[in-house]
């Protein structure tokens, strides 16, 4: 025992030296996602805190956390959502790593590769074997709550006749699930299951010298752990954003296998927390693939129209950066937009980042009327990719929203990431095509993708079809705003959302929350998060959907200090459904901030085909009556700049349990889950066609 403690002490001392070196070389981490919490910061020796910036502390803490993970001294999900890599050039420089590596093994690298859907990949979609690990998840978690690397992850087989007995599992003879896909809609016995499911599949690989290979997971709800050839390569918390795990050193020529454990258990300190009004679809819900890139490769980039203090008509300046991971200083990077007559060659700095600014000779700005996309080619060494990017300017001026300098009104609707007709998570081109056919039929130019980042196909289609987008992270109602580690998770999710989608012209709004209680702790939390979003992307508008208005008689007052942190204010109200009568809306007087307002939720429930009087709840007629009176009210709100009725289609929710009317669905949709239109659909369709709801200015 003493010998083991001595070895651990020696390894820890070495770890601290490595961390200090990383701090001196902190720029090596720029461009990589860092996952950290103040809890871990408290564990650091005071002597290590001689750094000058918060960013340096964050990087140092992240490295310390990574090292602790490999010594099994922390629950990997208590304070972390993903784990970074100590850069290779630093690890190689330290002789003391020779002591650490036998104990820790190779450090896994995890990132988020931007534009991966525009690279050549090897799809791992299809049938995966699965095993259910019923609560308390004894195959995934040890008795102390740590991740068990020695059970199902080993992918062994039971010995029928003799030999060592495995832990009584066998993927080879297990049933299969379709990936991408949630398990709830595929296996009747798992319809209501919220726990651990293990996935496994074999694949072939042919590693090539001078390249790196990453395993890409588009989304896995909610926590996930990934092993390749019995080695854990990454962990992730959050059910709606992608992550990429490096597997270069682990792949064998020919046969390989991957095992992924996905845990859909709700967490009080999760994002979202334990209570939310949509279905908890578990599993590998988006694409899984392998991508091979050069040793130094383009992992992140930002190409946008220059965003100055005011919009300048005729502005054709394109600006941004290209980040080349592990590139030597001075690596040549070329940005080429042939159709726009824009081309520049720049060089990376010591951080691998190559900023650029170029004038286009011919540029058409993106808009709903003309959703122009350009082929943007990026080249760095032997790495090259081409993305489809539109260029536009979005900003506010008083109570107006300006797109390319012109005031606009957002004619929208809320949409959950549910597959029309077939049900389950929306994750295919066919799903997206159906959803956008509904939007076009509604005459919408805007969609709120509630309440979490959707499959990237949605934003790609929005870019092509000219539909503006509100994108949101799942801070839904009751979040543990008082806990620093929850804020750290939130920042991670915000970074992942913005990093994946910042080059999508259709996205005009980043949203930090939905329907959160008005109190100082929450307001400080979300204000900081809004400021974080502005730092990450100063070219877009920040919003949140609030339901903190106070209604008394015919007066509605929104007095929420969070509005000070927002560029555009979303208001959720359900006059005529959760409170009052539909007619009460006619004479409602709203006191609102002098900012652009979007009525981000309104409506009522109706089962499609259920008819009665306009006073009879759950009928199409009553729902239509609510909408008609809402339109009367909207005409009296001078700063109203958008409407998004709740919701496009009926969707499953575990909280909707009125038999024969709800049957497990939230019935506020303009269409049923099968795509059948209700009367309210036609009301909004006509209002949008006639431009009779709201004004741009």
C-alpha positions in Angstrom: 0.0 0.0 0.0 2.8 2.4 0.9 4.6 1.6 -2.3 1.4 2.3 -4.3 0.9 5.6 -2.5 4.5 6.5 -3.2 4.1 5.8 -6.9 0.9 7.9 -6.9 2.6 10.7 -5.1 5.5 10.6 -7.6 3.1 10.5 -10.5 1.0 13.4 -9.1 4.1 15.5 -8.7 5.0 14.8 -12.3 1.4 15.7 -13.3 1.8 19.1 -11.5 5.0 19.8 -13.4 3.3 19.0 -16.7 0.4 21.3 -15.8 2.8 24.1 -15.0 4.5 23.6 -18.4 1.1 23.7 -20.1 0.4 27.0 -18.4 3.6 28.4 -19.8 2.6 27.0 -23.2 -1.1 27.8 -22.7 -1.6 28.8 -26.3 -1.2 25.2 -27.3 -4.7 24.5 -26.1 -6.4 27.3 -28.0 -8.9 25.9 -30.5 -9.6 22.8 -28.3 -12.7 22.6 -26.2 -11.9 22.8 -22.4 -14.2 21.2 -19.8 -13.7 22.3 -16.3 -15.5 23.3 -13.1 -14.7 25.5 -10.1 -15.0 22.3 -8.0 -11.8 21.1 -9.6 -10.1 24.5 -9.2 -10.6 24.1 -5.5 -8.5 20.9 -5.6 -5.4 22.7 -7.1 -2.5 23.6 -4.8 -2.4 27.4 -4.2 1.2 27.5 -5.5 -0.1 26.5 -9.0 -2.2 29.6 -9.3 0.5 32.0 -10.6 -1.3 32.7 -13.8 -2.5 36.0 -15.1 -5.8 35.2 -16.8 -8.9 33.3 -16.1 -8.4 31.5 -19.4 -5.1 30.2 -18.2 -6.6 28.9 -15.0 -9.3 27.2 -17.0 -6.7 25.4 -19.2 -4.6 24.4 -16.2 -7.6 23.1 -14.3 -8.7 21.1 -17.4 -5.3 19.4 -17.5 -5.3 18.6 -13.9 -8.8 17.1 -14.2 -7.6 15.0 -17.1 -4.8 13.6 -15.1 -7.1 12.9 -12.1 -9.4 11.0 -14.3 -6.7 8.5 -15.2 -5.9 7.9 -11.5 -9.6 7.2 -10.9 -9.8 9.8 -8.2 -12.9 11.5 -9.5 -16.4 10.6 -10.7 -15.9 11.5 -14.4 -19.4 13.0 -14.6 -19.6 15.0 -11.5 -17.8 18.0 -12.9 -16.9 17.4 -16.5 -18.6 16.9 -19.8 -15.6 16.1 -22.0 -11.9 15.6 -21.6 -9.1 17.4 -23.5 -5.7 16.1 -24.5 -2.3 17.3 -23.3 -0.8 18.5 -26.6 1.8 16.1 -28.0 4.6 18.5 -28.2 4.3 19.2 -24.5 4.0 15.6 -23.4 7.0 14.7 -25.5 9.1 17.4 -23.8 8.7 16.0 -20.4 10.9 13.1 -19.3 8.7 12.5 -16.2 5.9 11.3 -18.5 7.8 8.1 -18.8 6.8 7.5 -15.2 3.2 8.6 -15.8 2.4 6.7 -19.0 2.5 3.2 -17.6 -0.1 4.2 -15.0 -2.2 6.4 -17.2 -1.9 5.0 -20.7 -2.3 7.2 -23.8 -4.3 10.3 -23.1 -7.4 10.5 -25.3 -8.1 13.6 -27.3 -11.7 14.9 -27.7 -12.8 17.8 -29.8 -15.6 19.0 -32.1 -14.5 19.1 -35.8 -16.3 21.9 -37.6 -17.7 21.2 -41.0 -17.4 17.4 -40.6 -20.5 16.9 -42.7 -18.6 18.4 -45.6 -15.7 15.9 -45.3 -15.5 12.4 -46.6 -16.4 10.0 -43.8 -16.9 6.3 -43.3 -20.4 5.9 -42.0 -21.0 3.6 -39.0 -24.7 4.1 -39.3 -26.8 0.9 -39.5 -27.5 -2.0 -37.1 -25.6 -2.0 -33.8 -25.9 -4.8 -31.2 -27.3 -3.6 -27.9 -27.6 -4.7 -24.3 -29.8 -3.1 -21.6 -28.0 -2.3 -18.3 -30.9 -1.9 -15.9 -30.6 0.4 -12.9 -28.3 0.9 -11.1 -26.3 0.2 -14.2 -23.9 -2.3 -12.6 -22.0 -2.9 -15.9 -21.3 0.8 -16.4 -20.7 2.0 -12.9 -18.7 0.6 -10.1 -19.9 0.6 -6.5 -18.2 4.0 -6.0 -19.9 5.5 -9.1 -16.8 5.4 -11.3 -16.9 4.3 -14.9 -16.3 0.5 -15.2 -13.7 0.0 -18.0 -13.6 -3.8 -17.5 -17.1 -5.1 -18.1 -19.1 -4.8 -21.3 -16.5 -2.5 -22.8 -14.2 -5.5 -23.1 -16.6 -7.1 -25.7 -15.7 -10.6 -24.6 -17.9 -13.7 -25.0 -19.2 -16.2 -22.5 -17.3 -19.5 -22.4 -19.7 -22.3 -23.1 -17.5 -25.2 -22.2 -14.5 -24.0 -20.2 -12.2 -21.1 -19.5 -12.6 -17.8 -17.7 -16.2 -16.7 -17.2 -17.1 -13.3 -18.5 -19.6 -11.0 -16.8 -22.6 -12.8 -18.5 -23.1 -10.8 -21.6 -22.5 -11.3 -25.3 -22.9 -8.6 -28.0 -22.4 -11.1 -30.8 -25.8 -12.8 -30.1 -27.6 -9.6 -28.9 -30.4 -8.0 -30.9 -29.8 -4.8 -32.9 -30.9 -1.1 -32.9 -30.8 1.2 -35.8 -28.3 4.0 -35.6 -29.0 6.9 -35.8 -32.1 6.4 -33.7 -33.5 6.4 -30.2 -34.3 3.1 -28.5 -37.7 4.3 -27.3 -39.3 4.2 -30.8 -37.6 1.1 -32.0 -38.1 -1.4 -29.2 -41.6 -1.5 -27.5 -40.1 -2.9 -24.3 -37.8 0.2 -24.2 -40.5 2.8 -25.0 -40.4 4.3 -21.5 -36.9 3.3 -20.5 -34.6 6.0 -19.1 -31.4 4.2 -18.2 -28.2 2.7 -19.6 -28.0 0.9 -23.0 -24.7 -0.5 -24.4 -24.1 -0.4 -28.2 -21.5 -2.4 -30.1 -20.5 -2.9 -33.7 -17.5 -4.2 -35.6 -15.8 -2.2 -38.4 -12.8 -2.4 -40.7 -10.1 0.3 -40.8 -6.9 0.8 -42.8 -4.8 3.3 -40.9 -2.4 5.3 -43.1 0.8 7.0 -42.1 0.6 10.8 -41.7 -3.1 10.7 -40.8 -5.3 10.9 -37.8 -8.7 9.2 -37.4 -11.6 10.4 -35.2 -14.8 8.7 -34.2 -17.6 11.2 -34.7 -20.9 11.0 -32.7 -23.5 13.5 -33.8 -25.4 13.2 -30.5 -26.0 10.7 -27.8 -28.6 11.3 -25.1 -27.7 12.0 -22.3 -24.3 10.9 -21.0 -22.0 8.6 -23.1 -18.8 6.7 -22.8 -16.9 5.3 -25.8 -14.4 2.5 -26.0 -12.6 1.3 -29.2 -10.7 -2.0 -29.0 -11.2 -2.0 -25.2 -9.7 1.4 -24.7 -11.9 4.3 -23.5 -11.5 7.1 -25.9 -13.9 9.8 -24.7 -16.8 10.7 -22.4 -19.5 13.3 -23.0 -22.4 14.9 -21.2 -25.2 16.6 -23.1 -27.7 15.0 -25.5 -27.8 17.4 -28.4 -24.3 18.4 -29.5 -21.6 16.4 -31.4 -18.2 15.2 -30.2 -15.2 13.7 -31.9 -12.9 11.2 -30.2 -9.4 10.5 -31.6 -8.7 6.8 -32.2 -5.6 7.0 -34.3 -3.3 5.1 -31.9 -6.0 2.5 -31.1 -7.1 1.3 -34.6 -5.7 -1.9 -36.0 -5.5 -2.7 -39.8 -8.6 -4.7 -40.6 -10.9 -5.7 -37.7 -11.9 -3.3 -35.0 -14.8 -2.8 -32.7 -16.5 0.1 -30.8 -18.6 -0.1 -27.7 -20.7 2.9 -26.5 -22.6 3.1 -23.3 -25.4 5.7 -23.3 -27.1 6.7 -20.1 -30.5 8.6 -20.5 -31.0 8.9 -16.7 -32.3 12.3 -15.8 -30.1 14.4 -13.5 -31.0 17.2 -11.1 -27.8 18.9 -12.1 -28.2 18.0 -15.8 -29.1 20.3 -18.7 -32.0 20.0 -18.9 -32.8 18.9 -15.3 -35.3 16.2 -14.3 -38.5 17.9 -15.4 -39.2 18.9 -19.0 -42.1 18.8 -21.4 -40.7 16.6 -24.2 -39.9 13.0 -24.5 -36.6 11.7 -23.2 -35.4 9.8 -26.3 -32.3 7.9 -25.4 -29.5 6.5 -27.5 -27.2 7.3 -30.4 -29.8 9.6 -31.9 -27.6 11.1 -34.7 -25.0 10.0 -37.2 -21.9 8.0 -36.2 -18.9 7.9 -38.5 -15.1 7.8 -38.8 -13.2 10.6 -40.4 -9.6 10.5 -41.4 -7.6 13.8 -41.6 -3.9 14.8 -42.0 -1.8 15.0 -38.9 -2.3 18.8 -38.8 -5.8 19.6 -40.0 -8.5 22.3 -40.1 -10.6 21.7 -37.0 -12.4 25.0 -36.7 -13.1 28.1 -38.8 -15.3 31.2 -39.0 -16.0 32.9 -42.3 -18.5 35.8 -42.1 -19.4 39.2 -43.4 -17.4 41.8 -41.5 -19.6 43.1 -38.7 -18.9 46.7 -37.8 -20.6 49.2 -35.5 -23.2 49.8 -38.2 -24.3 48.1 -41.4 -22.6 49.5 -44.4 -24.5 49.0 -47.7 -22.1 47.6 -50.3 -19.9 46.0 -47.6 -18.1 43.0 -49.2 -15.4 42.4 -46.6 -15.2 38.8 -45.5 -13.4 38.1 -42.3 -12.8 35.4 -39.7 -10.1 32.8 -39.0 -9.1 29.2 -39.8 -7.6 27.1 -37.0 -5.3 24.3 -37.9 -4.8 21.8 -35.1 -1.2 20.9 -34.3 0.1 23.1 -37.2 3.6 24.5 -36.9 3.7 28.3 -36.6 3.6 29.8 -40.1 1.6 27.1 -41.8 0.1 28.5 -45.0 -3.7 28.7 -45.1 -5.7 29.6 -48.2 -9.3 30.9 -48.1 -10.9 30.9 -51.5 -14.5 31.9 -52.5 -14.2 31.8 -56.3 -17.7 32.9 -57.2 -17.3 36.0 -55.0 -13.9 36.8 -56.3 -12.3 36.5 -52.9 -9.0 34.7 -52.2 -6.3 35.1 -49.5 -3.4 33.2 -48.2 -2.5 33.8 -44.6 -0.3 32.0 -42.0 -1.0 30.4 -38.7 0.3 32.0 -35.5 1.7 30.1 -32.5 -1.8 29.0 -31.6 -2.5 27.4 -35.0 -4.9 30.2 -35.8 -4.9 32.1 -39.1 -7.0 35.3 -39.0 -7.9 36.8 -42.4 -9.8 39.7 -44.0 -10.5 39.8 -47.7 -12.6 42.0 -50.0 -15.0 40.1 -52.3 -15.4 41.6 -55.8 -19.0 40.3 -56.2 -21.2 39.4 -53.3 -24.9 38.7 -52.9 -26.1 38.8 -49.3 -28.1 35.9 -47.9 -31.8 36.6 -47.2 -35.1 34.6 -47.1 -35.9 36.0 -50.6 -32.4 35.2 -51.9 -30.7 32.5 -49.8 -27.4 32.7 -51.7 -24.7 30.3 -50.6 -21.1 30.3 -51.7 -18.6 27.5 -52.0 -15.8 28.4 -49.5 -12.7 26.3 -49.9 -10.1 26.2 -47.1 -6.7 24.7 -47.5 -3.9 24.1 -45.0 -1.0 21.8 -46.1 -2.6 18.6 -47.3 -5.9 19.3 -45.7 -8.7 20.8 -47.7 -12.5 21.2 -47.3 -15.2 23.1 -49.0 -18.2 24.4 -47.1 -21.4 26.2 -48.3 -21.7 29.5 -46.5 -24.0 32.5 -46.9 -23.1 36.0 -45.9 -25.5 38.5 -44.2 -25.7 41.1 -41.5 -28.1 40.8 -38.5 -28.5 43.5 -35.8 -31.0 45.5 -33.8 -31.8 49.2 -34.0 -34.0 50.3 -31.2 -37.1 48.0 -31.4 -36.3 46.9 -35.0 -34.5 43.8 -36.2 -32.4 44.6 -39.3 -31.3 42.0 -41.8 -28.8 43.5 -44.2 -29.9 46.9 -43.1 -33.6 46.2 -43.7 -36.3 45.9 -41.0 -37.9 42.5 -40.9 -40.7 40.7 -39.2 -40.2 37.1 -38.2 -43.1 34.9 -39.3 -42.3 31.7 -37.5 -43.2 28.7 -35.4 -41.7 26.5 -32.8 -40.4 23.1 -33.9 -39.2 20.1 -31.8 -36.7 17.7 -33.2 -39.3 14.9 -33.7 -39.7 12.9 -36.9 -43.1 13.6 -38.5 -45.3 10.6 -39.1 -42.8 7.9 -38.0 -42.1 9.4 -34.6 -38.9 9.4 -32.6 -35.9 11.8 -33.1 -35.7 13.6 -36.4 -32.3 12.7 -37.9 -32.6 11.9 -41.6 -32.9 14.0 -44.8 -36.4 12.7 -45.2 -37.4 14.0 -41.8 -36.0 17.4 -42.4 -37.6 17.6 -45.8 -41.1 17.0 -44.3 -40.6 19.6 -41.6 -39.5 22.2 -44.1 -42.4 21.4 -46.3 -44.7 22.3 -43.3 -42.8 25.5 -42.8 -43.0 26.6 -46.4 -46.7 25.7 -46.5 -47.2 27.9 -43.4 -45.5 30.8 -45.2 -42.9 31.0 -42.5 -39.6 32.7 -42.8 -38.4 31.8 -39.3 -38.3 28.8 -37.0 -37.4 28.5 -33.3 -35.6 25.2 -32.9 -36.7 24.4 -29.4 -35.4 23.6 -26.8 -31.9 22.3 -27.8 -29.6 22.2 -30.8 -31.2 20.1 -33.6 -29.6 17.8 -36.1 -27.2 19.8 -38.3 -29.3 18.8 -41.3 -31.9 21.3 -40.0 -29.6 24.3 -40.2 -28.2 23.2 -43.5 -31.7 23.0 -45.0 -32.6 26.4 -43.4 -29.5 27.9 -45.1 -30.7 26.5 -48.5 -34.4 27.4 -48.1 -34.0 30.9 -46.6 -35.5 30.1 -43.2 -34.1 32.2 -40.3 -33.3 30.2 -37.1 -33.5 30.7 -33.4 -31.1 28.1 -31.8 -31.2 27.3 -28.1 -29.4 25.3 -25.4 -31.7 23.3 -23.1 -31.9 25.5 -20.0 -35.5 24.7 -19.6 -37.3 26.0 -16.5 -35.8 24.4 -13.3 -32.0 24.4 -13.7 -29.5 24.3 -10.7 -28.5 27.9 -11.3 -26.8 28.0 -7.9 -24.1 25.5 -8.7 -20.8 26.5 -10.5 -20.4 23.1 -12.0 -23.7 23.4 -13.8 -22.6 26.8 -15.2 -19.5 25.1 -16.5 -21.6 22.5 -18.2 -23.8 25.3 -19.7 -20.7 27.1 -21.1 -19.6 23.8 -22.7 -23.0 23.3 -24.4 -23.1 26.9 -25.5 -19.6 26.5 -27.0 -20.5 23.3 -28.7 -23.6 24.8 -30.3 -21.9 27.9 -31.5 -18.8 26.1 -32.7 -20.8 23.7 -34.8 -23.1 26.2 -36.3 -21.5 29.6 -36.4 -21.0 29.4 -40.2 -24.7 28.9 -40.9 -26.2 32.2 -42.3 -29.7 31.1 -41.3 -29.0 31.3 -37.6 -29.7 34.8 -36.4 -30.4 34.2 -32.7 -28.6 32.3 -29.9 -31.0 31.6 -27.0 -29.7 30.9 -23.5 -32.8 29.6 -21.8 -36.6 29.0 -21.8 -39.1 29.9 -19.0 -36.7 30.3 -16.1 -37.8 31.7 -12.8 -37.1 35.4 -12.1 -34.6 35.5 -9.2 -31.1 37.1 -8.8 -29.2 33.8 -8.9 -30.7 32.8 -12.2 -30.4 36.3 -13.6 -26.7 36.4 -12.8 -26.2 32.9 -14.3 -28.0 33.7 -17.5 -26.5 37.2 -17.9 -23.0 35.7 -17.7 -24.0 33.1 -20.2 -25.4 35.7 -22.6 -22.1 37.6 -22.3 -20.2 34.4 -23.0 -22.3 33.9 -26.1 -21.4 37.5 -27.3 -17.8 36.8 -26.7 -17.9 33.6 -28.7 -20.0 35.2 -31.5 -20.4 39.0 -31.6 -22.1 38.9 -35.0 -25.5 37.4 -33.8 -28.3 38.4 -31.5 -28.9 37.0 -28.0 -32.3 36.1 -26.8 -34.3 34.0 -24.2 -37.9 33.0 -23.9 -39.4 34.4 -20.7 -42.7 33.7 -19.0 -42.2 36.0 -16.1 -44.8 38.5 -17.1 -47.4 39.5 -14.5 -51.0 39.7 -15.8 -53.7 41.4 -13.7 -57.0 42.2 -15.4 -56.2 43.8 -18.8 -52.6 44.7 -18.0 -49.6 42.5 -18.6 -46.2 43.7 -17.4 -42.8 42.1 -18.1 -40.4 43.3 -15.5 -37.5 40.9 -15.7 -33.9 42.1 -15.3 -32.7 39.4 -17.6 -34.1 41.5 -20.5 -31.1 43.9 -19.9 -28.8 41.1 -21.1 -30.8 40.3 -24.3 -30.8 41.9 -27.7 -34.3 40.4 -28.5 -36.8 39.5 -25.9 -39.0 36.3 -26.2 -42.3 36.3 -24.4 -44.2 33.0 -23.7 -47.9 33.5 -22.8 -51.0 31.3 -23.0 -53.9 33.6 -22.6 -57.0 31.6 -23.2 -55.5 28.3 -22.2 -53.5 28.3 -18.9 -55.2 31.4 -17.8 -58.2 33.6 -18.7 -60.5 33.4 -21.7 -59.4 33.8 -25.3 -61.3 37.1 -25.5 -59.2 38.5 -22.7 -56.4 39.0 -25.2 -58.4 41.6 -27.2 -58.0 44.3 -24.6 -54.7 43.3 -23.0 -52.2 46.1 -22.6 -48.6 45.0 -22.5 -45.8 46.9 -20.8 -42.6 45.6 -22.4 -38.9 46.6 -22.7 -38.1 49.0 -25.6 -36.5 46.2 -27.5 -37.6 43.9 -30.3 -40.2 41.5 -28.9 -41.0 38.0 -30.2 -44.1 36.3 -28.9 -42.1 33.1 -28.6 -44.9 30.8 -27.4 -48.7 31.0 -27.5 -51.6 28.7 -28.3 -53.8 26.0 -26.8 -54.3 22.2 -27.1 -56.6 20.5 -29.6 -56.7 16.9 -30.8 -56.9 16.9 -34.6 -60.4 15.9 -35.7 -62.0 16.7 -32.3 -64.7 19.2 -33.0 -67.2 21.3 -30.9 -67.9 24.9 -30.0 -65.2 27.5 -29.7 -65.7 27.4 -26.0 -65.0 23.6 -25.7 -61.5 22.9 -24.7 -59.4 20.3 -26.7 -61.4 21.1 -29.9 -60.0 22.5 -33.1 -62.6 25.3 -32.8 -61.4 26.4 -29.3 -57.8 26.4 -30.5 -58.7 28.5 -33.5 -60.6 30.9 -31.3 -57.5 31.4 -29.1 -55.4 32.1 -32.2 -57.9 34.6 -33.6 -57.9 36.7 -30.4 -54.1 36.4 -30.1 -53.8 38.1 -33.5 -56.0 41.0 -32.3 -53.7 41.4 -29.3 -50.5 41.3 -31.4 -51.7 44.2 -33.5 -51.6 46.4 -30.4 -47.9 45.7 -29.5 -45.8 48.3 -31.3 -42.4 46.6 -30.7 -43.6 43.1 -31.8 -41.1 41.8 -34.4 -41.9 38.2 -34.6 -44.3 35.4 -33.6 -43.7 31.7 -33.1 -46.8 29.8 -32.1 -46.4 26.7 -30.0 -45.9 24.4 -31.8 -45.6 23.1 -35.4 -46.7 19.5 -34.7 -48.0 17.5 -31.8 -45.1 15.8 -29.9 -44.7 13.1 -27.3 -44.3 14.2 -23.7 -44.2 12.1 -20.5 -46.2 14.8 -18.7 -49.3 14.8 -21.0 -51.6 12.1 -19.6 -55.3 12.9 -20.4 -56.6 9.7 -22.0 -58.3 10.0 -25.4 -57.3 13.6 -25.8 -53.5 13.7 -25.2 -52.5 10.0 -24.9 -49.0 11.0 -24.1 -48.8 13.9 -26.6 -48.6 17.7 -26.2 -51.5 18.6 -28.5 -50.7 22.3 -29.1 -49.5 21.5 -32.6 -50.7 23.3 -35.7 -50.6 19.8 -37.2 -51.0 16.4 -35.6 -48.1 14.1 -35.2 -49.2 12.5 -38.5 -49.1 15.8 -40.4 -52.8 16.5 -40.4 -53.6 20.2 -40.3 -55.8 21.8 -37.6 -57.9 24.9 -38.1 -55.2 27.0 -36.3 -52.7 26.1 -39.1 -54.8 27.9 -41.7 -55.3 31.0 -39.5 -51.5 31.5 -39.2 -50.9 30.5 -42.8 -53.3 33.3 -44.0 -51.9 35.8 -41.5 -48.4 35.2 -42.7 -49.3 35.2 -46.4 -51.2 38.5 -46.0 -48.6 40.0 -43.7 -51.4 40.9 -41.4 -49.6 40.0 -38.1 -47.0 42.5 -36.8 -44.9 45.0 -38.6 -41.2 45.2 -39.4 -41.0 48.7 -37.8 
